[in-house]
Amino acid sequence: MSRLEQIWIKRMHRGPMDAAPRAQVKAGRGIVGNANQGGKRQVTIVSNKHWSDVTAPLGSTPDPRLRRANLLVSDIDFSDARGKILKIGAVRVRIYGETRPCEQMEEAVAGLQELMRVPWGGGAFGEILDDGEIAVGDSVALVPE
């Protein structure tokens, strides 16, 4: 079973990613206190298994915090996730698409941006559908609508 392994909250655009054991989420807005609010890209999610696979050519796995995603899940395959619901505990997230790697990946680790160009290599983004709380350790699953 997959689980939520890490939560990071970005205070401001290009700002630090602060680790948190839990986070409040608002439907249609995103993670409370996170810089990205509203729209379809309220939360970004990366799979730890996929991160390890994508970064394997580097010789060692970089800290997934460098991806600058909000959530790290243990083992979700996002390749067929578009339009599906990701359940994190009791909270639902509609997956809208693939997060593409930006120049910040290259600034973090040489070669990382290119490695992440594989399909879904940068993880997924979505919209929070429920008010609630998520916490490290919550179960995570992709479910049909």
Salt bridges, closest charged atoms under 4 A:
ASP18 OD2 - ARG11 NE 2.54
ASP53 OD2 - LYS49 NZ 2.88
ASP80 OD2 - LYS84 NZ 3.23
GLU98 OE2 - ARG100 NH1 2.49
GLU103 OE2 - ARG14 NH1 3.59
GLU107 OE1 - ARG14 NH2 3.08
GLU114 OE1 - ARG117 NE 3.09
ASP130 OD2 - ARG92 NE 2.91
ASP131 OD2 - LYS26 NZ 3.86
GLU133 OE1 - ARG22 NH1 2.88
GLU145 OE1 - ARG94 NH1 2.63
